[in-house]
């Protein structure tokens, strides 16, 4: 298990309370997590670790998820992919391994970050399933994540 925090809001990584946490990922902008004991225990039991990612890495991951996987999540959720990508730079053998990214927050929860930082063109379509399917298929390339597995 890898717990990912924003670099300017990483009390579990730094092992100290952060008085003024600062990150674009508002849902993880927490300087003193209420469940820090449970999080530390989960990392210990699984032999995992905590790591930090920058706001730039979070925005990049949010963009990848939207463009390549068709998943529009909030920045805090994109932090999990940002952590994986950073981890994969050094530890890149994921063949035969199961990796799960927890994306709990929809991008509509925090759309201002996406509007400000992501440059993707918004595709408008009707709510009819055939129109949505066509829009997805026309814009879909091979999965970005498939290169790791």
C-alpha positions as protocol buffer text, in pm:
chain_id: "A"
residue {
  index: 1
  type: UNK
  ca { x: 0 y: 0 z: 0 }
}
residue {
  index: 2
  type: UNK
  ca { x: 123 y: 345 z: -86 }
}
residue {
  index: 3
  type: UNK
  ca { x: -33 y: 646 z: 83 }
}
residue {
  index: 4
  type: UNK
  ca { x: 2 y: 957 z: -131 }
}
residue {
  index: 5
  type: UNK
  ca { x: -6 y: 1314 z: 0 }
}
residue {
  index: 6
  type: UNK
  ca { x: 47 y: 1653 z: -161 }
}
residue {
  index: 7
  type: UNK
  ca { x: 400 y: 1778 z: -97 }
}
residue {
  index: 8
  type: UNK
  ca { x: 294 y: 2094 z: 89 }
}
residue {
  index: 9
  type: UNK
  ca { x: 32 y: 1906 z: 288 }
}
residue {
  index: 10
  type: UNK
  ca { x: 203 y: 1585 z: 394 }
}
residue {
  index: 11
  type: UNK
  ca { x: 183 y: 1536 z: 771 }
}
residue {
  index: 12
  type: UNK
  ca { x: 207 y: 1157 z: 745 }
}
residue {
  index: 13
  type: UNK
  ca { x: 512 y: 1168 z: 517 }
}
residue {
  index: 14
  type: UNK
  ca { x: 683 y: 1436 z: 727 }
}
residue {
  index: 15
  type: UNK
  ca { x: 559 y: 1281 z: 1053 }
}
residue {
  index: 16
  type: UNK
  ca { x: 450 y: 1618 z: 1190 }
}
residue {
  index: 17
  type: UNK
  ca { x: 145 y: 1842 z: 1199 }
}
residue {
  index: 18
  type: UNK
  ca { x: 137 y: 2094 z: 915 }
}
residue {
  index: 19
  type: UNK
  ca { x: 3 y: 2428 z: 1041 }
}
residue {
  index: 20
  type: UNK
  ca { x: -74 y: 2577 z: 700 }
}
residue {
  index: 21
  type: UNK
  ca { x: -120 y: 2297 z: 446 }
}
residue {
  index: 22
  type: UNK
  ca { x: -120 y: 2419 z: 87 }
}
residue {
  index: 23
  type: UNK
  ca { x: -220 y: 2227 z: -226 }
}
residue {
  index: 24
  type: UNK
  ca { x: -465 y: 2251 z: -515 }
}
residue {
  index: 25
  type: UNK
  ca { x: -608 y: 1918 z: -395 }
}
residue {
  index: 26
  type: UNK
  ca { x: -852 y: 2059 z: -140 }
}
residue {
  index: 27
  type: UNK
  ca { x: -976 y: 1720 z: -17 }
}
residue {
  index: 28
  type: UNK
  ca { x: -626 y: 1627 z: 104 }
}
residue {
  index: 29
  type: UNK
  ca { x: -531 y: 1975 z: 228 }
}
residue {
  index: 30
  type: UNK
  ca { x: -524 y: 1851 z: 586 }
}
residue {
  index: 31
  type: UNK
  ca { x: -243 y: 1933 z: 825 }
}
residue {
  index: 32
  type: UNK
  ca { x: -350 y: 1701 z: 1107 }
}
residue {
  index: 33
  type: UNK
  ca { x: -551 y: 1400 z: 980 }
}
residue {
  index: 34
  type: UNK
  ca { x: -807 y: 1262 z: 1225 }
}
residue {
  index: 35
  type: UNK
  ca { x: -726 y: 903 z: 1122 }
}
residue {
  index: 36
  type: UNK
  ca { x: -348 y: 932 z: 1107 }
}
residue {
  index: 37
  type: UNK
  ca { x: -302 y: 644 z: 1354 }
}
residue {
  index: 38
  type: UNK
  ca { x: -511 y: 411 z: 1135 }
}
residue {
  index: 39
  type: UNK
  ca { x: -330 y: 523 z: 819 }
}
residue {
  index: 40
  type: UNK
  ca { x: 10 y: 459 z: 976 }
}
residue {
  index: 41
  type: UNK
  ca { x: -108 y: 119 z: 1095 }
}
residue {
  index: 42
  type: UNK
  ca { x: -230 y: 26 z: 745 }
}
residue {
  index: 43
  type: UNK
  ca { x: 106 y: 122 z: 596 }
}
residue {
  index: 44
  type: UNK
  ca { x: 290 y: -75 z: 864 }
}
residue {
  index: 45
  type: UNK
  ca { x: 76 y: -390 z: 826 }
}
residue {
  index: 46
  type: UNK
  ca { x: 109 y: -393 z: 447 }
}
residue {
  index: 47
  type: UNK
  ca { x: 479 y: -309 z: 437 }
}
residue {
  index: 48
  type: UNK
  ca { x: 390 y: 1 z: 240 }
}
residue {
  index: 49
  type: UNK
  ca { x: 501 y: 359 z: 255 }
}
residue {
  index: 50
  type: UNK
  ca { x: 384 y: 718 z: 236 }
}
residue {
  index: 51
  type: UNK
  ca { x: 505 y: 948 z: -39 }
}
residue {
  index: 52
  type: UNK
  ca { x: 460 y: 1308 z: -159 }
}
residue {
  index: 53
  type: UNK
  ca { x: 360 y: 1439 z: -500 }
}
residue {
  index: 54
  type: UNK
  ca { x: 365 y: 1795 z: -629 }
}
residue {
  index: 55
  type: UNK
  ca { x: 63 y: 1991 z: -746 }
}
residue {
  index: 56
  type: UNK
  ca { x: 209 y: 1972 z: -1097 }
}
residue {
  index: 57
  type: UNK
  ca { x: 223 y: 1591 z: -1074 }
}
residue {
  index: 58
  type: UNK
  ca { x: -138 y: 1587 z: -949 }
}
residue {
  index: 59
  type: UNK
  ca { x: -257 y: 1805 z: -1239 }
}
residue {
  index: 60
  type: UNK
  ca { x: -68 y: 1585 z: -1485 }
}
residue {
  index: 61
  type: UNK
  ca { x: -230 y: 1272 z: -1339 }
}
residue {
  index: 62
  type: UNK
  ca { x: -576 y: 1433 z: -1348 }
}
residue {
  index: 63
  type: UNK
  ca { x: -520 y: 1517 z: -1714 }
}
residue {
  index: 64
  type: UNK
  ca { x: -403 y: 1163 z: -1798 }
}
residue {
  index: 65
  type: UNK
  ca { x: -705 y: 1009 z: -1628 }
}
residue {
  index: 66
  type: UNK
  ca { x: -942 y: 1238 z: -1818 }
}
residue {
  index: 67
  type: UNK
  ca { x: -776 y: 1220 z: -2160 }
}
residue {
  index: 68
  type: UNK
  ca { x: -656 y: 861 z: -2167 }
}
residue {
  index: 69
  type: UNK
  ca { x: -894 y: 672 z: -1940 }
}
residue {
  index: 70
  type: UNK
  ca { x: -1211 y: 882 z: -1965 }
}
residue {
  index: 71
  type: UNK
  ca { x: -1221 y: 936 z: -1588 }
}
residue {
  index: 72
  type: UNK
  ca { x: -1285 y: 1287 z: -1458 }
}
residue {
  index: 73
  type: UNK
  ca { x: -1179 y: 1295 z: -1095 }
}
residue {
  index: 74
  type: UNK
  ca { x: -1093 y: 1568 z: -851 }
}
residue {
  index: 75
  type: UNK
  ca { x: -725 y: 1652 z: -783 }
}
residue {
  index: 76
  type: UNK
  ca { x: -715 y: 1462 z: -452 }
}
residue {
  index: 77
  type: UNK
  ca { x: -820 y: 1143 z: -628 }
}
residue {
  index: 78
  type: UNK
  ca { x: -565 y: 1200 z: -906 }
}
residue {
  index: 79
  type: UNK
  ca { x: -294 y: 1204 z: -638 }
}
residue {
  index: 80
  type: UNK
  ca { x: -308 y: 822 z: -633 }
}
residue {
  index: 81
  type: UNK
  ca { x: -207 y: 801 z: -1000 }
}
residue {
  index: 82
  type: UNK
  ca { x: 52 y: 1076 z: -948 }
}
residue {
  index: 83
  type: UNK
  ca { x: 205 y: 863 z: -673 }
}
residue {
  index: 84
  type: UNK
  ca { x: 204 y: 553 z: -892 }
}
residue {
  index: 85
  type: UNK
  ca { x: 376 y: 739 z: -1178 }
}
residue {
  index: 86
  type: UNK
  ca { x: 641 y: 874 z: -943 }
}
residue {
  index: 87
  type: UNK
  ca { x: 692 y: 531 z: -788 }
}
residue {
  index: 88
  type: UNK
  ca { x: 707 y: 367 z: -1132 }
}
residue {
  index: 89
  type: UNK
  ca { x: 1005 y: 586 z: -1228 }
}
residue {
  index: 90
  type: UNK
  ca { x: 1222 y: 371 z: -998 }
}
residue {
  index: 91
  type: UNK
  ca { x: 1016 y: 56 z: -944 }
}
residue {
  index: 92
  type: UNK
  ca { x: 873 y: -32 z: -1285 }
}
residue {
  index: 93
  type: UNK
  ca { x: 809 y: -406 z: -1281 }
}
residue {
  index: 94
  type: UNK
  ca { x: 432 y: -432 z: -1254 }
}
residue {
  index: 95
  type: UNK
  ca { x: 387 y: -735 z: -1482 }
}
residue {
  index: 96
  type: UNK
  ca { x: 145 y: -977 z: -1318 }
}
residue {
  index: 97
  type: UNK
  ca { x: 77 y: -745 z: -1026 }
}
residue {
  index: 98
  type: UNK
  ca { x: -255 y: -595 z: -931 }
}
residue {
  index: 99
  type: UNK
  ca { x: -259 y: -219 z: -883 }
}
residue {
  index: 100
  type: UNK
  ca { x: -564 y: -26 z: -767 }
}
residue {
  index: 101
  type: UNK
  ca { x: -611 y: 349 z: -777 }
}
residue {
  index: 102
  type: UNK
  ca { x: -880 y: 478 z: -544 }
}
residue {
  index: 103
  type: UNK
  ca { x: -1067 y: 760 z: -719 }
}
residue {
  index: 104
  type: UNK
  ca { x: -1335 y: 861 z: -471 }
}
residue {
  index: 105
  type: UNK
  ca { x: -1401 y: 1218 z: -582 }
}
residue {
  index: 106
  type: UNK
  ca { x: -1569 y: 1312 z: -908 }
}
residue {
  index: 107
  type: UNK
  ca { x: -1415 y: 1599 z: -1104 }
}
residue {
  index: 108
  type: UNK
  ca { x: -1737 y: 1795 z: -1068 }
}
residue {
  index: 109
  type: UNK
  ca { x: -1660 y: 1820 z: -696 }
}
residue {
  index: 110
  type: UNK
  ca { x: -1376 y: 2062 z: -775 }
}
residue {
  index: 111
  type: UNK
  ca { x: -1422 y: 2179 z: -1138 }
}
residue {
  index: 112
  type: UNK
  ca { x: -1234 y: 2507 z: -1096 }
}
residue {
  index: 113
  type: UNK
  ca { x: -897 y: 2330 z: -1084 }
}
residue {
  index: 114
  type: UNK
  ca { x: -975 y: 2145 z: -1407 }
}
residue {
  index: 115
  type: UNK
  ca { x: -1090 y: 2463 z: -1578 }
}
residue {
  index: 116
  type: UNK
  ca { x: -777 y: 2648 z: -1469 }
}
residue {
  index: 117
  type: UNK
  ca { x: -510 y: 2386 z: -1536 }
}
residue {
  index: 118
  type: UNK
  ca { x: -636 y: 2131 z: -1786 }
}
residue {
  index: 119
  type: UNK
  ca { x: -631 y: 2222 z: -2153 }
}
residue {
  index: 120
  type: UNK
  ca { x: -854 y: 1945 z: -2287 }
}
residue {
  index: 121
  type: UNK
  ca { x: -1133 y: 2043 z: -2518 }
}
residue {
  index: 122
  type: UNK
  ca { x: -1473 y: 1971 z: -2369 }
}
residue {
  index: 123
  type: UNK
  ca { x: -1676 y: 1751 z: -2600 }
}
residue {
  index: 124
  type: UNK
  ca { x: -2048 y: 1820 z: -2593 }
}
residue {
  index: 125
  type: UNK
  ca { x: -2294 y: 1545 z: -2677 }
}
residue {
  index: 126
  type: UNK
  ca { x: -2653 y: 1454 z: -2607 }
}
residue {
  index: 127
  type: UNK
  ca { x: -2743 y: 1230 z: -2316 }
}
residue {
  index: 128
  type: UNK
  ca { x: -2837 y: 944 z: -2549 }
}
residue {
  index: 129
  type: UNK
  ca { x: -2623 y: 637 z: -2484 }
}
residue {
  index: 130
  type: UNK
  ca { x: -2536 y: 590 z: -2853 }
}
residue {
  index: 131
  type: UNK
  ca { x: -2414 y: 950 z: -2880 }
}
residue {
  index: 132
  type: UNK
  ca { x: -2208 y: 917 z: -2563 }
}
residue {
  index: 133
  type: UNK
  ca { x: -2059 y: 586 z: -2679 }
}
residue {
  index: 134
  type: UNK
  ca { x: -1965 y: 738 z: -3015 }
}
residue {
  index: 135
  type: UNK
  ca { x: -1804 y: 1041 z: -2851 }
}
residue {
  index: 136
  type: UNK
  ca { x: -1599 y: 817 z: -2622 }
}
residue {
  index: 137
  type: UNK
  ca { x: -1491 y: 582 z: -2901 }
}
residue {
  index: 138
  type: UNK
  ca { x: -1392 y: 869 z: -3131 }
}
residue {
  index: 139
  type: UNK
  ca { x: -1171 y: 1023 z: -2865 }
}
residue {
  index: 140
  type: UNK
  ca { x: -1034 y: 706 z: -2708 }
}
residue {
  index: 141
  type: UNK
  ca { x: -683 y: 584 z: -2772 }
}
residue {
  index: 142
  type: UNK
  ca { x: -506 y: 285 z: -2621 }
}
residue {
  index: 143
  type: UNK
  ca { x: -517 y: 304 z: -2244 }
}
residue {
  index: 144
  type: UNK
  ca { x: -230 y: 504 z: -2096 }
}
residue {
  index: 145
  type: UNK
  ca { x: -204 y: 267 z: -1802 }
}
residue {
  index: 146
  type: UNK
  ca { x: -172 y: -41 z: -2023 }
}
residue {
  index: 147
  type: UNK
  ca { x: 196 y: 39 z: -2078 }
}
residue {
  index: 148
  type: UNK
  ca { x: 271 y: -52 z: -1716 }
}
residue {
  index: 149
  type: UNK
  ca { x: 108 y: -397 z: -1714 }
}
